[in-house]
Amino acid sequence: HSRARRRASPPPSPPPTPPPSPPPSPPPSPPPPSPPPSPPPPVCVRFDTIETFDSEDWLVKSGFVMDTGQVPFERRTTPASNALTGPTSGSPSSPEAFLYAQASGNENKEFILTTCAPIRLDVTIAFNYHLFGSGAGRFRLDVQIEGTTQWINIEQLDGNQGNSWKVFSVYVQQWLIDNEGLTEAQADRGMLRLYYRSTSSSLGDFALDDLIIARFASPNPPPSP
């Protein structure tokens, strides 16, 4: 008898082709560079030092700048030109020189000094002043809180205060807390401005001496006149 013919097995299937590998992930982007640190605020005010205006370069050392758009204060070592206004010398504690706003020839004008940069406001500013004459004008101490444009009037002297030197002193931050309702954080930094406005009269000179910005609440005031 005949044999059954064995059917040939099909050749084995080739293994499946593996899927292509995904492309490698790009390297992570480097983090952006950190911004440069903010420069520290300028340090230009000499704290706890009495400025007597005896030195001709007082403006450089005092930490204040003149408003160039107004009449400048002048350092003076001689008596006021008119005995009916202005002092005859600096304050008795430092009679050699004083800072002066002369009304004669500068009627209805502004004299302005500001700190050269914002400063801490937990300070006391004190000085001796002389505001004498029948046409005496207005002196103001103003503060501008950092980040704002408004000047806040802290103290004001109007008109004839008598022919003698007197003491002016105020703790700036506490005044802002008590009178403007600010917190310590809100009244932390700002600019100070010394402002004098003359009247239409020539008899209204203003002078100041022994200026100090003290970094504590209750400094010894400048020497009493």
Beta strands, then each sheet from edge to edge (+ up, - down):
strand 1: 64-66
strand 2: 74-76
strand 3: 98-101
strand 4: 110-115
strand 5: 119-120
strand 6: 124-132
strand 7: 138-145
strand 8: 152-158
strand 9: 166-171
strand 10: 189-197
strand 11: 205-214
sheet 1: 1+ 4- 10+ 5-
sheet 2: 1+ 4- 10+ 7- 8+
sheet 3: 2+ 3- 11+ 6- 9+
end
